[in-house]
């Protein structure tokens, strides 16, 4: 994919240790929720790059990246401190896991996985489909978007870290209600797919994106 220089429209805190970076959509850029871009930056003279999944339901005018900020990290604190008008270099979009407006969805998110999860759920609801969001995090992000989703008819459940049994039960209960998407770190993805298998569902049919 070609590199593109994009301009930051806004940076907003959306949860504990979490920011959303709104980026002006460059000409010709097309992407669906679930896909990701490579962000490149020079921080203290070091060339760095990280993948971030889109957290907006579309790319009309702008698109959003949700960033979990590690105070000891190299690139995420730098991104969180950006001002509107700053420039970023991106490549993409990448990824075969995406929502293409077809049918109901069940999105299972751990930690930073809420970004693509809420984007997919919003797009599904906007297209007249059903959505279930199952989200595990001690410090939830994007609650300002989860509440309207629930008000619009989506099913939303938020679980504390450590409530693995409750999350697993919910995955088993709702896992057959639509196409399943799982976003989160490797241990979380394993937890979700194990819960699908325990419920007699085929985890191989789920769209799973592990963040490492």
PyMOL commands that set and color helices and strands:
alter all, ss='L'
color gray80, all
select helices_A, chain A and resi 76-80+111-126+143-151+164-174+186-198+203-205
alter helices_A, ss='H'
color red, helices_A
select strands_A, chain A and resi 3-15+18-24+36-43+46-53+62-68+87-94+105-110+131-136+155-159+179-184+207-210
alter strands_A, ss='S'
color yellow, strands_A
deselect
rebuild
show_as cartoon
